[in-house]
């Protein structure tokens, strides 16, 4: 059973949910960047069965580590169910927030939001290559034209708003797109704070090939193909 969520909490109390699966190479930097005296943070690492040092690293940094069914959507949902603070931040294990994130969070929480809004960060890759800058521009275009930020941009949302729209779905792919569509494109605020994400997967597959594959899978998703089948094609 999830812990009781108490209304008397300060609005600057934040639960950060990080799904992991053999993320030892990245999780330490991510957790280090989240340390701040300005915000009361509860860090929940929702692990899908890691066999490396992910869990011990997370525990060393004071995170609460829980077991969850493998799959990012299921892991995010399980982490949110354990969260007790009035604000939630869903963050990938290989995404590093800029040092100014506490001030960005405080400003976002303090701003009037009617209807409720969710925030996402600025997609940034840790690669100096020109191809990385081109991809960052493509993401800006995708967000402006389609209103579709991905999970590697983080998702900042109030507990109340999250409960209203419903939890992450246990999809094998596009769990981030699915929940953003429920939030609504006009209820997403694009924050200027960089969310620096590992470029390893693009470097391995090639920027052009991986970008085309992602776009093809997204098109198939919008065409109605099941995420399970798309996940097989993606792999």
DAVENCOR-V470236 format. One record per backbone hydrogen bond with DSSP energy under -0.5 kcal/mol. CO is the residue of the C=O (numbers start at 0). NH is the residue of the N-H. If there is no record, write none. Layout:
CO;NH, CO;NH
This chain:
3;5, 5;8, 9;12, 11;13, 11;39, 12;86, 13;15, 13;41, 14;16, 14;88, 15;17, 15;43, 16;90, 17;45, 18;92, 19;47, 22;25, 22;26, 23;27, 25;29, 26;30, 27;31, 28;32, 29;33, 30;33, 31;34, 38;40, 39;13, 40;42, 41;15, 41;43, 42;44, 42;63, 43;17, 43;45, 44;46, 44;65, 45;19, 46;67, 52;56, 53;57, 54;58, 55;59, 56;60, 57;60, 57;62, 58;61, 62;64, 63;44, 63;65, 65;46, 70;74, 71;75, 72;76, 73;77, 74;78, 75;79, 76;80, 77;81, 78;81, 78;82, 85;158, 86;14, 87;156, 88;16, 88;90, 89;154, 90;18, 91;94, 93;95, 93;197, 94;96, 95;195, 97;100, 98;101, 99;103, 100;104, 101;105, 102;106, 103;107, 104;108, 105;109, 106;110, 117;188, 118;155, 119;190, 120;122, 121;194, 123;196, 124;126, 128;131, 128;132, 129;133, 130;134, 131;135, 132;136, 133;137, 134;138, 135;139, 136;140, 137;141, 138;142, 139;143, 140;144, 141;145, 141;146, 141;147, 142;146, 149;152, 150;153, 152;120, 154;89, 154;156, 155;118, 156;87, 157;161, 158;162, 159;163, 160;164, 161;165, 168;170, 170;72, 173;177, 174;178, 175;179, 176;180, 177;181, 178;182, 179;183, 183;186, 184;187, 186;117, 187;189, 188;119, 188;190, 192;121, 193;97, 193;195, 194;123, 194;196, 195;95, 196;125, 198;201, 198;202, 199;203, 200;204, 201;205, 205;209, 206;210, 207;211, 208;212, 209;213, 210;214, 211;215, 212;216, 213;217, 214;218, 215;219, 216;220, 217;221, 218;222, 219;224, 220;223, 225;229, 226;230, 227;231, 228;232, 229;233, 230;234
